[in-house]
Amino acid sequence: MPSPVTLVVLGLIAYLWFRPPAWVSDVDRAAPEVPELVALRGQVVLVNFWATWCPYCRHEMPAMQDYYRAHQDRGFAIVAYSEDKTQQEVDDFMAREGYTFPALLTPPGVAAAFGGVDRLPTSFVIDRQGRIRHKISGQVHAGRLEKLIDPLLAESR
């Protein structure tokens, strides 16, 4: 029988694996005028900065895909900006894993236009009016997506 300390440590590890820590900031500023976002005006958008070599990024993507599939018909979109070296790396990863949301290399200046991205993953939630409402420094998970995005999807278009 494992000791109580061992059980607590294992429980904490499991909790952090499924509910990883992240720092969520409420923000209220206009999103950058980048072509991918301008085309999605009127939708709630999760902008995610990530990389195929980032284990935390890979861990959050199934929850992002599930949320995308369940809510894209309600006006939800994802734009995933990768820090990889080539678009082929990104395309191969997305196809292999079965992810269907758009993922492209981060265009020059886009991360800076969001105020800088100093860690991966980092995500921004943009409302239907094109305003950044939340910054997430760290992984997203299903509960975090529901808490931050569901209220914005409920707002009228």
N, C-alpha and C positions, 0 to 999 in steps of 0.2 A: 504494500500500500504506500503510495507516495505521501510525502510529508505535506502538511497544510501549506507551507511556504512554496513548495514545488507546484502545487495546484493553483495557488494564487498567481505565480509567475506564468504558468502555462495559460491561465485564463486571461491575463493581461496581454500576452503575446497574441492570442486568438482575437481578442477585442481590437487590438491595434491593427491586425491584419485586415479585418473586415470593416473597421471604422478607423481608418488611419487619421492621424492628426493633421490638421490644416489650419491655417490662419485665414479667417474670412473677414474681409473689410467691407463695410457698406460704403459705396461710392455714389456720387451723383455728378457726373460730368459727361459731356458729349463724347461719343465713341469717335475714333479717328475715321476720317473719310477715305477708307481704303475700298477698292472696287468690290471685293468679296462681301463687304458689309453693306455698302450702298445698295447692292442688288438684293439684300435680304431685309431692307427697311420694312417695317410692319410686322416682322416676326420677332420672337424672342430667340436670341442667339447665344450659344455658349462658344466663346472663343478660347481655344485650348492651345497652349504652347507646350510642346512635348518632343520626344525623340524615340526612335525605335530602340536605342541602346539604353534607355532609362527604365530601370525595373519598376519604379513607382508609376511611371507613365503607362507602361504595359499593364500594370495591375488595375488601373482605373478604367481602362478602355471598355471592358465588357459592360460595366454599369452605364457608361456613356452610350454605347450601342443600344442597350436595352431601352434606355430612356428615349433615345432618338426614335427607335421603331415605334414605341408606344405613343409618342407625342408629336411626331412630325405633321400629322394631319390636323393638329390644333395650332399650327403656326410656330413650331419649334425647329430650329436649325443648329447645326454645329459647323464651325470652321476650325479645323485642327491645323495649326501651323507647326511644321516639323523643323527641328534644328539639325536634321541629318544632312549629309553632303550631297546626295542626289535624289531627284524625284523618283528614280527607279527603285531605290531602297525603300522609300515610303510606299510606293505602289505595290511592290512585292509583299511587304509586311501587311498592308491593308487587305490584299487579296487572300493571302495565306490565312489570316485570322478571321476573314469573313465580315470585316467592318465595312459599312456602306455609306458613312458620312464622309464629306469631302476632307481630304488631307493633302496639303501642299507644303512645299518648302516655304519657310518664312521669308517674305520679300524684304529686301534691305529697308531699314527704317521703320518697319511695322512694330517690332517689339518696343522701340523707343517711343513711337507714337502712343503706345499704351501706358507710357510712364516708366518703361524699362521692365525687363523680366530677368530677375537675378537667380532664379532657381526653376528647375523643372520637376514636376509639372506646375504650371501656373495657368489659371483660367479666369476669364472675365464673363460676367453675365450681362447681356445688353437687352434692354426692354424694347418694346415695339416702337417707341419714339426715337430710338437710336441713342439712348443714354446708358452709359455703364452704371449698373446698379450694385454689382458686387465684384470683388476681386478675391480669388481663392488661391492662396499660396500653399500648394500641397495637393494631395489627391482628392478627387471627388469620389463619392460613392452614392448609391441609390438614395439613401435618406437625405443626404446633403443636396442632391439635385432636386428632389421633391420639395424640400424646405425653401430653397432659394428660387426655383423656377416656377413651380405650380402657381404661386400667387400672381406672377407676371403673366402667365398664360390665361389666367382667369380674367384679367383686365380686358376691356373691350378693345377691338382693333381700331 
